[in-house]
Amino acid sequence: MVVGLQGHWKAPIAYYLTKSLSPDTQRVLLSHALEELHARGVRDCMCFLQQSRVCLCSGRHRWVIYTTEMNGKKTLWEVDGSMVPAEWHRWLHCMTDDPPTTHPPEPKKFLAEVHQFNVSGSPQQYVPYPTTRKKIHEWVPPKAQKIPKT
């Protein structure tokens, strides 16, 4: 099941984590892969399978296995770094060794209750109302006057 444990084992798992598999099957497949790594001597393995499934294996090498749907949008092939919640950012970038599942962060006002990813460049992006007048106005052709028939 797991081929090439020298840093190349993510590819076979990512290949099988497709939409055709149910989330339970994906979870079982990933747990079997982590058990296989543990049996081969990799000791620091942990898996978090919820909103933004983040996975740690073998020390300081951390990556994200993105969820297939977030905030009502299908995200299987359209992933973005803003999909990672703020509490996972510190752990993912090796600022701390404690994941937020075991050491949750203290609540802050700026942290959202439900994490929303960045929608810039999409039709849902925020566009502010323009408060300045246009310098160039588009030309609108005058309407033709109807000539009454006599």
Secondary structure, DSSP 8 states (H G I E B T S, - for coil): ----TTT--HHHHHHH-STTS-HHHHHHHHHHHHHHHHHTT---EEEE-STT-EEEESTT-EEE---SEETTEE-SS---GGGS-HHHHHHHTTS-SS-TTTS-----TTS-SS-----TTSTT-------S--SS--------------
